Amino acid sequence: MELAPEDLSGPLVRMDPLALGIAPGTLLTVDFTNFAGNPESAAQAAEAWLLALPCPSLALTSTPMRLRGFDLSVSNPQDLDRIAAVVARNPVSTTVLVQALRVIEGLPLSAGLVVESLAFAALQQGEEFHRWLETRQVKASPGGAATAVASPQPAPPVLLSRRGAEMDIVLNRPAARNEIDVEMRDALFEAFTVGALDEGIERIHVRGNGDSFSIGGALSEFGKVSSGISGHFIRTERLPARMLAAHGAKYHFHLHGACVGAGVEIAAFGGRVTATPSTFLRLPETGMGLIPGAGGCVSVTRRIGRQGAAWMMLTGARISARTALQWGLIDGIDD
């Protein structure tokens, strides 16, 4: 659905969106490219109404700007078409995403993690996620059988070492590009707990062995938890980000290669994040009928703002290390 910029200061924004046909799963767009007025003033006048919408909202502007209240602002019409296609394909997960980001933006980190986990739990029960699971199983197995979860590896999933007041944490599943399975998740939780509780540790460096920092959650384990609420309870107890939320300032994440999903989400909590020039970062979860569930709705939003986070999460696009630096998702590029 599209509204004219002038509508934002008119009687329409005093009406219930549902009465206007603006329903969950739709995309509301406002094209400011030929607007004679001030886009920022128009958006500000309708900010409260926009934040209460039951669907994503997108502003198309002639030059890059972030307009208050909107979930996204883009200046490239191709981005509008791309996001509209994503919302049409996964209307539930995209709507839940923007609603969660609106709430999380104003919350403390720990409370934001709870909101993210509850939203993720709801989507785990949804049709979009189960459709993705079915598609993935068909692709993984010509006979249609589900792919078995890989057996535990002999080497420890995470390596720890201590040098005085500094500690090194190394993700150690190079053959699997450091995908975060249950074993690695628990090992990271334990490592980050040590970092949180040991006051003698002043600086913690986190790296990944192999060609990538981490390609994110182990896809073979997706859908294995019996229910959404069971997954929420597991995240409440064992989510690595929970140990980073209050102590991220002393962490330095060193990224390289692929940094996808949980790999981005965890790293974004760091007080300092650097990457090699060839690093790319990506958040693909909405294409799976989900939202980021490893803390990214909190950590990425804190670094690049709600609209920047929504763009990354809705499009699932790769961004380069240089773009990540420009946006503030990372703090430096390693030589």
SERO-4910 file (N, C-alpha, C, O; in steps of 0.05 Angstrom, whole numbers):
BEGIN
 pado doro    nc1    nc2    nc3   cac1   cac2   cac3    cc1    cc2    cc3    oc1    oc2    oc3
  Met    A     17    -24      0      0      0      0     18     25      0     39     25     13
  Glu    A      9     46    -14     25     70    -16      9     94     -7    -15     97    -13
  Leu    A     22    111      9     10    136     17     26    159      6     50    156      1
  Ala    A     14    182      1     28    206     -8     40    219     17     30    217     39
  Pro    A     63    233     13     75    247     36     56    265     50     57    268     75
  Glu    A     38    278     35     19    297     47      0    283     66    -10    296     85
  Asp    A     -4    257     62    -23    243     80    -12    241    108    -28    237    127
  Leu    A     14    243    111     26    240    138     19    263    157     21    260    181
  Ser    A     11    285    146      3    308    163    -27    313    161    -37    333    171
  Gly    A    -42    294    149    -71    297    146    -86    279    165    -74    267    183
  Pro    A   -112    277    161   -129    262    180   -124    232    179   -132    218    197
  Leu    A   -112    222    157   -108    193    155    -92    181    179    -98    160    188
  Val    A    -72    196    187    -55    186    209    -68    188    236    -55    181    256
  Arg    A    -92    197    237   -107    196    263   -127    172    263   -142    168    282
  Met    A   -126    157    241   -143    133    239   -128    108    245   -104    106    244
  Asp    A   -143     87    253   -132     61    257   -122     50    231   -137     50    211
  Pro    A    -97     42    229    -86     32    203   -103      9    191   -106      8    167
  Leu    A   -114     -8    208   -130    -30    198   -155    -20    184   -165    -33    165
  Ala    A   -166      2    193   -189     14    179   -182     24    152   -200     28    135
  Leu    A   -157     29    147   -147     39    121   -139     16    103   -130     20     80
  Gly    A   -141     -9    112   -132    -31     97   -102    -38    100    -91    -54     85
  Ile    A    -89    -25    120    -61    -30    125    -60    -53    145    -63    -49    169
  Ala    A    -55    -77    135    -57   -101    151    -30   -114    155    -11   -108    140
  Pro    A    -27   -131    176     -2   -146    179      5   -161    153    -12   -172    140
  Gly    A     31   -161    146     40   -175    122     41   -157     97     50   -166     77
  Thr    A     31   -133     99     33   -114     77     58    -97     80     72    -99    100
  Leu    A     63    -80     61     85    -61     62     74    -33     56     62    -29     35
  Leu    A     77    -15     75     69     13     70     92     29     59    113     29     72
  Thr    A     89     42     37    110     58     25    101     87     21     77     92     16
  Val    A    120    105     25    115    133     20    138    144      3    161    142     10
  Asp    A    131    154    -21    150    164    -40    154    194    -37    137    210    -43
  Phe    A    178    201    -26    184    229    -22    201    242    -45    209    265    -43
  Thr    A    205    227    -66    224    236    -86    215    262   -100    232    277   -109
  Asn    A    189    267   -102    179    291   -115    164    309    -95    147    325   -103
  Phe    A    169    305    -70    155    319    -49    167    347    -46    191    350    -43
  Ala    A    150    368    -47    159    395    -46    165    404    -17    179    423    -12
  Gly    A    154    390      2    158    397     30    183    385     42    201    375     28
  Asn    A    185    385     69    208    375     83    201    346     92    184    342    109
  Pro    A    215    326     81    209    298     88    213    293    118    197    278    130
  Glu    A    233    305    130    238    300    159    215    311    176    207    298    195
  Ser    A    204    334    169    182    345    184    157    328    180    142    324    199
  Ala    A    152    319    156    129    302    150    130    276    166    110    267    177
  Ala    A    154    264    166    157    238    180    154    242    210    141    226    224
  Gln    A    165    264    221    164    269    249    135    273    258    127    264    280
  Ala    A    119    286    241     91    291    248     75    265    251     56    264    266
  Ala    A     83    244    237     69    219    237     84    197    251     78    173    249
  Glu    A    105    204    267    123    184    278    108    164    296    112    140    293
  Ala    A     91    174    314     77    155    332     59    136    316     57    113    323
  Trp    A     46    146    296     28    130    279     44    109    264     36     85    262
  Leu    A     67    117    253     84     98    238     95     76    256     96     53    248
  Leu    A    102     83    281    113     63    299     92     43    309     98     22    320
  Ala    A     66     50    305     45     32    314     34     15    291     15      0    295
  Leu    A     45     18    267     35      3    244     38    -27    248     57    -36    261
  Pro    A     19    -43    238     21    -72    240     37    -85    217     33   -108    211
  Cys    A     54    -69    204     69    -79    181     94    -61    178     96    -40    190
  Pro    A    113    -70    161    136    -53    155    128    -28    140    109    -28    124
  Ser    A    143     -6    145    139     19    130    166     27    117    187     23    129
  Leu    A    164     38     93    188     45     78    185     72     65    164     78     53
  Ala    A    205     89     68    206    115     55    225    114     32    248    106     36
  Leu    A    216    123      9    234    126    -14    241    156    -17    223    173    -20
  Thr    A    267    162    -15    276    190    -16    295    194    -39    307    175    -49
  Ser    A    298    219    -47    316    225    -70    345    224    -62    362    218    -79
  Thr    A    352    229    -37    379    226    -26    378    209     -1    358    209     12
  Pro    A    400    196      6    400    179     30    394    195     55    407    215     61
  Met    A    375    187     70    368    198     96    351    178    112    338    161    100
  Arg    A    352    180    138    336    163    155    314    179    167    319    197    183
  Leu    A    290    173    160    267    188    169    254    175    194    249    151    194
  Arg    A    250    191    214    240    181    239    213    167    236    196    176    221
  Gly    A    210    145    251    185    131    250    184    108    230    173     87    235
  Phe    A    197    112    207    197     91    186    215     68    195    235     72    209
  Asp    A    209     44    185    226     21    190    250     21    172    272     11    179
  Leu    A    247     32    148    269     34    129    266     60    113    244     70    108
  Ser    A    289     71    105    289     93     86    310     86     64    333     80     71
  Val    A    302     86     39    320     79     17    318    101     -4    298    114     -7
  Ser    A    340    104    -19    340    124    -40    343    111    -68    344    124    -88
  Asn    A    343     84    -68    346     70    -94    319     55    -98    312     37    -82
  Pro    A    305     61   -120    280     46   -125    283     16   -127    264      1   -121
  Gln    A    306      7   -135    311    -22   -136    310    -34   -108    302    -57   -104
  Asp    A    319    -19    -88    317    -29    -60    288    -31    -52    281    -50    -38
  Leu    A    272    -12    -60    243    -14    -54    231    -40    -65    217    -54    -52
  Asp    A    237    -45    -91    226    -69   -104    237    -94    -90    222   -114    -87
  Arg    A    262    -93    -82    274   -117    -70    261   -123    -43    254   -146    -37
  Ile    A    256   -102    -27    244   -105     -1    215   -113     -3    205   -129     12
  Ala    A    201   -101    -23    173   -109    -27    171   -138    -34    152   -152    -25
  Ala    A    189   -149    -50    189   -177    -57    194   -195    -32    182   -216    -29
  Val    A    212   -185    -14    218   -200     10    193   -202     28    187   -223     39
  Val    A    180   -179     31    156   -178     48    134   -195     37    120   -209     52
  Ala    A    131   -195     10    111   -212     -2    117   -241      1     98   -257      4
  Arg    A    142   -248      1    150   -277      4    148   -287     33    139   -309     38
  Asn    A    155   -270     52    155   -277     80    141   -255     96    154   -241    112
  Pro    A    115   -252     93    101   -229    106    101   -231    137    102   -210    150
  Val    A    101   -255    148    100   -257    177    127   -250    190    128   -234    208
  Ser    A    148   -263    180    174   -258    193    183   -229    189    196   -218    207
  Thr    A    177   -217    167    185   -189    162    169   -170    180    180   -150    190
  Thr    A    144   -176    184    128   -159    202    137   -162    231    140   -142    245
  Val    A    142   -187    240    151   -192    267    178   -178    271    184   -167    293
  Leu    A    195   -179    251    221   -167    253    219   -137    259    231   -128    279
  Val    A    204   -122    243    204    -93    247    190    -86    274    197    -67    287
  Gln    A    169   -102    281    156    -97    307    176   -101    330    176    -86    349
  Ala    A    191   -123    328    211   -128    350    232   -106    351    240    -98    372
  Leu    A    242    -98    327    263    -77    327    252    -51    339    267    -37    353
  Arg    A    227    -44    334    216    -20    345    217    -21    376    224     -1    389
  Val    A    210    -44    387    209    -46    416    238    -47    427    244    -34    447
  Ile    A    255    -63    415    282    -67    424    298    -41    425    315    -37    442
  Glu    A    293    -23    406    308      1    403    309     17    429    329     30    436
  Gly    A    287     16    445    286     32    469    291     17    495    286     27    517
  Leu    A    300     -8    493    303    -25    516    332    -29    524    350    -26    507
  Pro    A    338    -35    550    365    -44    557    372    -70    542    354    -84    533
  Leu    A    398    -75    540    406    -98    524    394   -124    533    384   -140    517
  Ser    A    394   -129    560    384   -154    570    354   -158    564    345   -179    557
  Ala    A    339   -136    566    310   -138    560    306   -142    530    287   -156    522
  Gly    A    323   -129    514    321   -133    485    325   -161    477    312   -171    458
  Leu    A    343   -175    490    348   -203    484    324   -220    490    318   -240    475
  Val    A    309   -214    510    284   -229    517    263   -224    495    251   -244    486
  Val    A    260   -199    486    241   -194    465    248   -209    439    231   -221    426
  Glu    A    274   -208    432    283   -222    408    277   -252    410    268   -264    391
  Ser    A    283   -264    433    280   -292    436    251   -300    435    244   -321    423
  Leu    A    233   -285    447    205   -291    446    194   -289    417    178   -306    408
  Ala    A    203   -269    402    194   -266    374    205   -289    358    191   -300    341
  Phe    A    230   -297    362    242   -319    348    227   -345    354    222   -361    336
  Ala    A    219   -348    380    204   -372    388    178   -374    373    169   -396    365
  Ala    A    164   -351    371    138   -351    357    142   -360    328    126   -375    317
  Leu    A    162   -349    315    167   -355    287    176   -384    282    171   -395    260
  Gln    A    188   -396    302    196   -424    299    172   -442    296    174   -464    285
  Gln    A    149   -433    304    124   -449    301    109   -442    276     89   -454    270
  Gly    A    119   -423    261    104   -412    238    107   -427    212    126   -443    208
  Glu    A     89   -421    194     88   -435    168    113   -427    151    123   -444    136
  Glu    A    122   -402    153    144   -394    136    170   -409    143    184   -418    125
  Phe    A    175   -413    169    199   -428    177    196   -457    169    216   -469    159
  His    A    173   -469    172    169   -497    165    170   -501    135    179   -522    126
  Arg    A    162   -482    120    164   -484     91    194   -483     83    202   -498     65
  Trp    A    210   -466     97    238   -465     91    251   -492     98    268   -502     84
  Leu    A    244   -503    121    255   -529    130    249   -550    109    267   -566    102
  Glu    A    225   -551     99    218   -571     79    234   -568     53    243   -587     42
  Thr    A    236   -543     45    252   -537     20    281   -545     24    293   -557      6
  Arg    A    292   -539     47    320   -546     52    324   -576     53    344   -586     43
  Gln    A    306   -591     65    308   -620     66    307   -632     39    322   -652     33
  Val    A    290   -622     22    289   -632     -6    315   -627    -21    325   -645    -35
  Lys    A    326   -603    -17    351   -597    -31    374   -613    -20    392   -621    -35
  Ala    A    374   -618      6    396   -632     19    396   -662     13    417   -675     13
  Ser    A    372   -673      8    369   -702      4    350   -707    -19    326   -703    -16
  Pro    A    360   -717    -42    343   -723    -65    320   -741    -58    299   -740    -70
  Gly    A    324   -759    -38    302   -777    -30    282   -764    -12    262   -777     -5
  Gly    A    287   -739     -3    268   -725     14    273   -730     44    258   -718     60
  Ala    A    293   -746     51    298   -751     79    313   -729     92    330   -716     78
  Ala    A    308   -723    117    323   -702    131    352   -709    134    359   -733    138
  Thr    A    369   -690    132    398   -694    135    405   -698    164    395   -684    182
  Ala    A    421   -718    170    429   -724    198    447   -702    209    462   -690    194
  Val    A    445   -697    235    463   -678    248    491   -690    250    493   -714    257
  Ala    A    511   -675    243    538   -685    244    546   -693    272    538   -680    292
  Ser    A    562   -714    274    571   -723    301    592   -703    312    605   -689    296
  Pro    A    595   -702    338    615   -684    350    643   -689    340    651   -711    334
  Gln    A    658   -667    337    685   -668    327    704   -674    350    698   -667    373
  Pro    A    727   -687    344    746   -694    366    760   -670    378    765   -670    402
  Ala    A    765   -649    363    779   -626    373    759   -608    388    735   -608    381
  Pro    A    768   -594    409    749   -576    423    738   -554    405    753   -544    388
  Pro    A    713   -548    407    701   -528    389    712   -500    393    712   -483    375
  Val    A    722   -494    417    732   -468    424    758   -471    439    760   -488    458
  Leu    A    778   -456    432    804   -456    446    807   -431    463    801   -409    454
  Leu    A    816   -435    487    821   -413    506    850   -412    514    863   -432    518
  Ser    A    861   -388    516    888   -384    526    888   -357    541    873   -339    535
  Arg    A    907   -355    559    909   -332    577    937   -320    576    956   -336    578
  Arg    A    939   -294    574    965   -280    575    962   -257    594    954   -235    585
  Gly    A    968   -262    619    965   -240    639    936   -231    640    918   -247    647
  Ala    A    931   -206    634    904   -194    636    888   -198    610    866   -187    608
  Glu    A    900   -212    590    886   -216    565    880   -245    560    894   -263    569
  Met    A    857   -250    547    849   -277    540    843   -279    511    833   -260    499
  Asp    A    849   -302    499    842   -307    471    821   -329    470    824   -350    483
  Ile    A    801   -325    454    780   -344    448    780   -349    418    778   -331    402
  Val    A    784   -375    410    786   -381    382    765   -402    375    764   -424    386
  Leu    A    747   -395    356    728   -414    345    744   -435    329    759   -428    311
  Asn    A    739   -461    335    758   -481    325    744   -503    310    748   -527    315
  Arg    A    727   -496    291    714   -515    273    720   -506    244    701   -500    229
  Pro    A    745   -505    236    752   -494    209    739   -510    187    731   -498    166
  Ala    A    737   -536    189    726   -552    168    696   -546    163    686   -548    140
  Ala    A    682   -537    184    654   -529    182    651   -499    181    629   -488    184
  Arg    A    673   -485    175    674   -456    174    662   -444    199    649   -423    199
  Asn    A    668   -457    221    660   -448    248    630   -443    251    622   -424    264
  Glu    A    615   -461    239    586   -459    244    581   -464    273    595   -479    286
  Ile    A    560   -451    284    555   -452    312    534   -472    318    510   -467    317
  Asp    A    542   -497    324    524   -518    332    520   -517    362    531   -499    375
  Val    A    506   -536    373    500   -536    402    526   -538    418    529   -524    438
  Glu    A    544   -555    408    570   -558    423    585   -532    423    596   -524    444
  Met    A    587   -518    401    602   -493    400    587   -471    416    599   -455    430
  Arg    A    561   -471    413    545   -451    429    551   -453    458    556   -433    472
  Asp    A    550   -478    469    555   -482    497    584   -475    505    589   -463    526
  Ala    A    603   -481    487    631   -474    492    635   -444    492    649   -433    509
  Leu    A    621   -430    474    623   -401    474    610   -389    499    620   -370    510
  Phe    A    588   -400    507    574   -390    531    593   -393    555    596   -374    571
  Glu    A    607   -416    557    625   -420    580    649   -400    578    657   -389    598
  Ala    A    660   -397    554    682   -378    550    675   -350    557    689   -336    571
  Phe    A    651   -341    547    643   -314    553    636   -310    583    638   -288    593
  Thr    A    627   -332    596    622   -331    624    648   -326    640    648   -310    659
  Val    A    669   -340    632    695   -335    644    703   -306    641    712   -293    660
  Gly    A    700   -296    617    706   -268    612    690   -249    629    700   -227    636
  Ala    A    665   -256    634    647   -238    650    654   -239    679    653   -219    693
  Leu    A    661   -263    690    664   -266    719    692   -261    729    696   -254    752
  Asp    A    712   -264    711    740   -260    720    748   -230    717    753   -221    695
  Glu    A    748   -216    739    754   -188    738    783   -182    731    790   -159    725
  Gly    A    800   -202    732    828   -199    725    833   -198    695    854   -191    686
  Ile    A    813   -206    680    815   -205    650    805   -178    641    782   -171    644
  Glu    A    823   -163    628    816   -136    619    810   -134    590    796   -116    581
  Arg    A    821   -153    574    817   -152    545    815   -180    535    830   -198    542
  Ile    A    795   -185    517    790   -211    506    789   -209    476    774   -193    465
  His    A    805   -225    463    806   -226    433    792   -251    423    797   -273    433
  Val    A    774   -247    404    759   -270    393    765   -272    364    762   -253    349
  Arg    A    774   -296    355    780   -301    327    768   -328    319    757   -343    335
  Gly    A    770   -334    293    762   -359    282    784   -373    267    798   -360    251
  Asn    A    788   -399    271    807   -414    255    795   -419    227    771   -420    224
  Gly    A    813   -423    207    803   -430    181    799   -406    163    809   -384    169
  Asp    A    782   -410    142    779   -388    122    757   -368    129    754   -348    115
  Ser    A    743   -373    151    721   -354    159    719   -352    189    726   -370    204
  Phe    A    709   -329    198    704   -325    226    681   -344    235    685   -360    253
  Ser    A    658   -342    222    636   -361    227    614   -357    207    607   -334    200
  Ile    A    603   -379    197    580   -377    178    554   -379    193    533   -382    181
  Gly    A    554   -376    220    530   -375    235    520   -402    245    535   -421    246
  Gly    A    495   -402    253    483   -427    264    484   -450    245    481   -448    221
  Ala    A    488   -474    257    489   -499    242    461   -505    230    443   -511    245
  Leu    A    458   -503    204    432   -506    192    421   -534    196    396   -538    197
  Ser    A    438   -554    199    429   -581    203    414   -584    230    400   -604    234
  Glu    A    418   -565    248    404   -567    274    379   -550    276    364   -551    295
  Phe    A    374   -534    255    350   -518    255    325   -536    255    324   -556    240
  Gly    A    305   -529    271    281   -545    272    282   -570    290    263   -585    291
  Lys    A    305   -574    303    308   -598    320    296   -594    348    289   -614    361
  Val    A    292   -569    357    281   -564    383    251   -570    381    238   -563    362
  Ser    A    240   -582    402    212   -592    401    191   -570    399    170   -575    387
  Ser    A    197   -547    411    177   -526    410    190   -499    412    213   -497    420
  Gly    A    176   -478    405    187   -451    406    193   -443    435    214   -431    440
  Ile    A    176   -450    454    181   -442    481    205   -457    493    220   -447    510
  Ser    A    209   -482    484    233   -497    493    258   -483    483    278   -481    498
  Gly    A    257   -474    458    280   -459    448    285   -433    463    308   -425    468
  His    A    263   -419    471    266   -395    487    279   -401    513    296   -386    522
  Phe    A    271   -422    527    283   -429    552    313   -436    549    329   -429    566
  Ile    A    320   -449    527    348   -456    522    364   -430    518    385   -427    529
  Arg    A    353   -412    502    367   -386    498    369   -370    524    390   -357    529
  Thr    A    348   -372    541    350   -358    566    373   -368    583    385   -353    598
  Glu    A    378   -394    581    399   -406    598    427   -406    585    447   -403    599
  Arg    A    428   -409    558    453   -415    545    461   -396    522    480   -402    507
  Leu    A    447   -374    518    453   -357    496    480   -343    501    482   -328    521
  Pro    A    500   -347    484    526   -333    489    523   -303    491    538   -290    507
  Ala    A    505   -291    476    502   -262    476    494   -252    504    500   -229    511
  Arg    A    482   -268    520    474   -260    547    499   -252    564    497   -235    581
  Met    A    521   -266    559    545   -261    573    561   -237    561    579   -226    573
  Leu    A    553   -230    537    567   -207    524    553   -181    529    565   -160    529
  Ala    A    527   -182    534    511   -158    535    522   -138    555    522   -114    550
  Ala    A    530   -148    578    540   -130    600    570   -127    600    580   -110    614
  His    A    584   -143    584    613   -143    586    627   -140    559    651   -144    556
  Gly    A    611   -132    538    622   -131    511    644   -111    508    660   -114    489
  Ala    A    646    -91    525    666    -70    521    694    -80    521    711    -68    508
  Lys    A    700   -102    535    727   -111    536    734   -132    515    756   -144    515
  Tyr    A    715   -136    497    720   -155    475    729   -142    450    719   -120    442
  His    A    748   -154    436    757   -146    409    752   -170    391    766   -190    393
  Phe    A    733   -168    373    728   -189    353    744   -183    328    743   -161    317
  His    A    758   -204    319    774   -202    294    761   -219    273    762   -243    274
  Leu    A    749   -206    253    733   -221    233    749   -225    207    766   -208    200
  His    A    743   -247    194    755   -252    167    737   -271    152    721   -285    164
  Gly    A    739   -270    126    723   -288    109    694   -283    112    685   -260    113
  Ala    A    678   -305    114    649   -303    117    642   -298    146    653   -310    165
  Cys    A    624   -279    150    614   -272    177    584   -270    173    574   -249    165
  Val    A    570   -291    180    542   -294    173    525   -300    198    534   -313    216
  Gly    A    500   -290    198    481   -297    219    493   -292    247    501   -270    253
  Ala    A    493   -313    263    503   -311    290    531   -301    292    539   -288    312
  Gly    A    547   -306    271    574   -295    271    575   -265    272    592   -253    285
  Val    A    556   -252    257    554   -223    258    542   -214    285    551   -196    297
  Glu    A    521   -228    293    505   -220    316    522   -220    342    521   -201    357
  Ile    A    538   -240    345    555   -242    369    577   -221    368    582   -207    388
  Ala    A    590   -219    345    612   -200    343    603   -171    347    619   -155    358
  Ala    A    579   -164    339    570   -136    342    567   -127    370    565   -103    375
  Phe    A    568   -145    390    568   -137    418    596   -127    427    598   -114    448
  Gly    A    616   -132    411    643   -126    420    648    -96    422    637    -80    407
  Gly    A    665    -89    442    673    -61    444    689    -52    421    689    -28    414
  Arg    A    703    -70    408    718    -64    384    715    -88    365    718   -111    373
  Val    A    709    -82    340    706   -103    319    723    -94    295    718    -72    285
  Thr    A    741   -111    286    756   -105    262    754   -129    243    747   -151    251
  Ala    A    760   -124    218    757   -144    197    778   -141    176    788   -119    172
  Thr    A    785   -164    164    804   -162    141    789   -150    117    764   -150    117
  Pro    A    803   -139     97    790   -126     75    771   -144     59    751   -134     48
  Ser    A    776   -170     59    759   -188     43    735   -199     58    719   -215     47
  Thr    A    731   -191     83    709   -201     99    682   -192     87    680   -169     77
  Phe    A    662   -209     89    635   -200     83    617   -208    106    622   -228    119
  Leu    A    595   -193    110    577   -197    132    549   -199    120    541   -185    101
  Arg    A    532   -217    133    506   -221    122    487   -232    144    495   -248    161
  Leu    A    462   -223    143    441   -233    161    418   -244    145    401   -228    136
  Pro    A    417   -270    140    397   -282    121    372   -293    134    356   -305    120
  Glu    A    367   -288    160    346   -303    174    317   -299    164    302   -318    164
  Thr    A    310   -275    155    283   -271    146    276   -288    122    253   -295    118
  Gly    A    296   -294    106    291   -312     83    285   -341     92    277   -357     75
  Met    A    290   -346    117    284   -373    129    258   -372    145    251   -392    157
  Gly    A    244   -350    144    220   -347    159    225   -341    189    207   -345    205
  Leu    A    249   -331    195    257   -325    222    267   -296    224    265   -281    205
  Ile    A    277   -289    248    292   -265    252    319   -272    264    321   -295    274
  Pro    A    338   -255    265    363   -262    280    356   -270    309    340   -257    322
  Gly    A    368   -292    318    361   -302    344    384   -306    363    382   -317    384
  Ala    A    408   -297    354    432   -300    371    440   -273    383    462   -269    392
  Gly    A    421   -254    383    426   -228    396    428   -205    376    432   -182    384
  Gly    A    426   -211    350    431   -191    330    411   -168    329    418   -146    322
  Cys    A    386   -174    336    366   -152    337    374   -131    357    367   -107    354
  Val    A    389   -139    377    399   -120    397    426   -109    389    429    -84    388
  Ser    A    445   -126    383    473   -116    379    476   -100    353    489    -79    353
  Val    A    464   -110    331    467    -96    305    452    -69    306    461    -49    296
  Thr    A    428    -69    319    413    -45    322    428    -24    337    428      0    330
  Arg    A    442    -32    359    458    -13    375    481     -1    358    489     21    363
  Arg    A    491    -16    339    513     -6    324    505     11    300    518     31    295
  Ile    A    485      3    285    478     17    260    450     28    260    441     37    239
  Gly    A    436     27    282    409     38    283    388     18    273    394     -1    259
  Arg    A    363     25    280    341      7    273    337      4    243    332    -18    233
  Gln    A    340     26    228    335     24    199    358     10    185    353     -5    166
  Gly    A    382     14    194    405     -1    182    402    -30    187    407    -47    169
  Ala    A    395    -37    212    391    -66    219    369    -78    203    371   -100    193
  Ala    A    347    -63    200    324    -74    185    332    -79    156    324    -99    144
  Trp    A    347    -61    144    356    -64    116    372    -90    113    367   -106     95
  Met    A    392    -93    131    409   -117    129    392   -142    133    396   -162    118
  Met    A    374   -142    152    358   -166    158    337   -172    138    331   -195    133
  Leu    A    325   -152    127    304   -156    107    315   -165     80    304   -182     67
  Thr    A    337   -152     72    348   -159     45    366   -184     46    368   -198     27
  Gly    A    379   -189     69    397   -211     71    422   -207     54    436   -226     48
  Ala    A    427   -182     46    449   -176     28    476   -178     41    479   -173     65
  Arg    A    496   -186     26    523   -185     35    533   -156     36    527   -141     17
  Ile    A    546   -149     57    560   -123     56    589   -127     61    598   -145     76
  Ser    A    605   -110     49    634   -113     50    644   -101     76    630    -87     91
  Ala    A    670   -107     82    682    -96    106    682    -65    104    678    -52    124
  Arg    A    687    -55     81    688    -25     78    661    -13     83    659      8     96
  Thr    A    640    -25     73    613    -15     78    606    -18    108    595      1    120
  Ala    A    614    -40    120    609    -44    148    623    -23    165    613    -14    185
  Leu    A    647    -15    156    662      6    170    647     33    168    645     48    187
  Gln    A    638     39    144    624     64    139    599     66    156    592     87    166
  Trp    A    585     44    159    560     43    175    565     43    205    547     50    220
  Gly    A    589     34    214    594     31    242    589      3    253    590     -2    277
  Leu    A    585    -16    235    581    -44    243    608    -56    252    608    -73    270
  Ile    A    630    -46    241    656    -53    251    671    -27    256    662     -6    248
  Asp    A    694    -29    270    708     -5    278    734      0    263    746     21    265
  Gly    A    743    -20    248    768    -17    233    772    -40    214    760    -61    217
  Ile    A    790    -36    195    798    -56    176    827    -63    181    844    -45    180
  Asp    A    832    -88    185    860    -97    191    877    -96    166    867   -100    143
  Asp    A    902    -91    170    921    -90    147    926   -118    137    941   -122    118
***
